[in-house]
Amino acid sequence: MGSLVAFLRTANTIFNLKSTQGCFRLFFALSFIFSAVISSGQVVVTPATPSVGGQVACVGGASMILSPIVIRENPPPTSNNEDIGGSGVLLTNQTIFFEVPAGFVFTNAGTVSLSPNDASNGVSNGSVSFSGAVLTLTYDVNNSTGTDATDVITISGIQVQAVSGPTQSIHITRQGGTGTVVGLADGTVVGSFSSFNPVLTYNVTGGGTYCSGGAGLVVGLSNSDAGVSYQLLLGGSSAGMPAPVAGTGSAISFGLQTGAGTYSVQASSISSPVCGPTLLTGT
């Protein structure tokens, strides 16, 4: 019958399919990269979370809008309430810095609203700005009367973007600033979300010999990630390929395969909205 040589690869990975006397031997090896309320001391913090339930930040993708960060003096006072600012003082241009880890940036600081926003009796004159991984809250506070009301600071419309890094859980934390807020120490979590990036490397499993007219050989992955959907492609197309297979945290199978050509695998997050598909590469 002659010799038929077809190469099946994902990125630098080569599948070699040969025909000798009516039998096929398939060799392959593939690896690829693929709201709760926090009561903290004297204030109550409602952390920011994705505004769309179950949403993740796609690494290299668009910005994600978060729900508001709310910082509220607690418990309600019977006379004085000076958790923000301190007792008997008038302070201007106070700052609180909120940060995301390396690989993430703020793309919109949103807006800040203050309640009751009384310059003579609590927090007032609030603003927010951002630069890279830092969001800055600036405000004045007047507790000199000793009768200030329960102050509430709400920051709405914050947007974050995942620039690099693996799939992981991310926290927004306070990291410095001149503002004194009892119970909002450095490291306090004020927001949480997750990112998605298929960067792990796994091997294709299977191989062996089959004859013309045979059932073919099983193609699988040595491992997979939960929350990720894997699609097998032939010649860059999913036509005729099995349905996407959900990652389980262990090995998965794409079933029996017989076609000759270039195979590749792409990954998408199992989330709403979906991150991907991302074509996986390997060596």
C-alpha positions, 0 to 999 in steps of 0.5 A, spaced: 500 500 500 505 504 500 507 509 506 502 514 508 505 519 513 501 524 517 503 529 522 498 530 528 501 536 532 499 541 537 504 547 537 510 543 537 507 536 539 507 531 533 503 525 532 506 520 526 501 516 523 504 510 518 501 505 514 505 499 513 501 493 509 494 495 511 496 496 518 497 503 522 501 505 528 500 511 531 505 515 535 503 521 539 506 525 545 502 531 547 504 536 552 500 543 553 500 549 557 494 551 557 459 576 598 460 575 604 460 581 610 466 581 613 465 584 620 472 587 622 473 590 629 469 596 629 467 597 622 463 592 617 466 591 610 462 588 605 467 586 600 466 587 592 465 581 588 464 580 580 457 583 578 455 577 574 455 571 579 460 566 577 464 570 572 471 570 572 477 575 570 480 572 563 487 573 563 489 577 557 481 579 556 476 584 558 475 588 564 470 585 569 466 590 573 465 588 581 460 590 586 460 595 591 465 595 596 461 598 603 465 600 609 460 602 615 461 604 622 458 599 626 454 598 631 450 604 630 451 609 636 447 611 641 451 618 642 458 618 638 461 613 633 468 615 631 471 608 628 473 612 621 477 618 623 478 618 631 475 622 636 474 629 637 478 631 630 478 634 624 482 631 618 482 633 611 485 629 605 485 622 608 487 616 604 486 609 603 490 605 598 486 598 596 491 594 592 490 587 587 496 583 586 501 583 581 498 581 574 492 585 575 490 592 574 484 597 576 481 600 569 476 604 573 476 607 580 468 607 579 465 613 584 464 614 591 458 615 595 458 617 603 452 617 608 450 622 611 456 626 607 456 631 613 462 636 613 460 638 620 459 631 623 463 625 619 465 623 613 465 628 607 468 630 600 470 623 598 473 621 591 477 615 588 482 614 583 486 609 580 493 607 577 495 600 575 494 596 581 492 601 586 485 604 587 486 610 592 480 613 596 480 620 599 476 623 604 475 628 609 472 627 616 470 631 622 469 628 629 470 634 633 463 635 635 463 628 638 456 627 635 457 624 628 452 619 625 454 612 622 458 613 616 458 609 610 463 609 605 460 606 598 465 605 592 461 603 586 463 601 579 470 598 580 473 595 574 479 590 574 483 586 569 487 580 569 494 581 565 498 575 567 498 569 571 495 562 572 488 561 574 487 563 581 483 566 587 484 574 588 483 578 593 483 586 594 486 588 600 488 595 604 495 597 603 497 603 607 494 610 606 493 616 612 486 614 613 485 611 620 479 606 620 478 602 626 478 595 624 480 596 617 488 595 618 493 593 612 491 586 609 484 587 610 480 584 604 475 588 601 474 584 595 475 577 592 474 574 585 477 569 580 482 569 574 482 564 569 488 562 564 490 555 562 497 554 563 498 547 566 502 542 561 499 535 560 501 529 556 496 526 551 495 518 553 494 512 548 498 510 542 499 503 539 497 499 532 491 498 529 489 495 522 485 498 516 478 498 518 479 498 525 476 502 531 482 507 531 486 508 538 483 512 544 486 519 545 486 522 552 490 527 556 494 525 562 490 530 567 485 536 566 483 542 570 476 542 574 472 548 571 475 547 564 472 545 558 477 541 553 475 541 545 479 536 540 480 539 533 483 536 527 486 541 522 484 547 526 476 545 526 472 541 531 467 538 525 467 531 526 470 531 533 467 529 539 464 534 544 468 538 549 470 534 555 469 537 562 476 537 566 475 533 572 482 534 576 484 527 573 485 524 566 480 525 561 479 521 554 477 524 547 475 517 545 477 513 539 480 517 533 482 515 526 483 521 522 490 523 519 492 530 520 494 536 525 490 535 531 490 541 537 486 542 543 483 548 545 480 550 552 475 554 555 472 556 562 466 553 564 463 560 567 459 565 564 461 569 560 466 564 558 473 565 557 476 562 551 477 558 547 484 558 548 489 554 543 493 550 547 501 549 546 506 545 548 513 541 546 
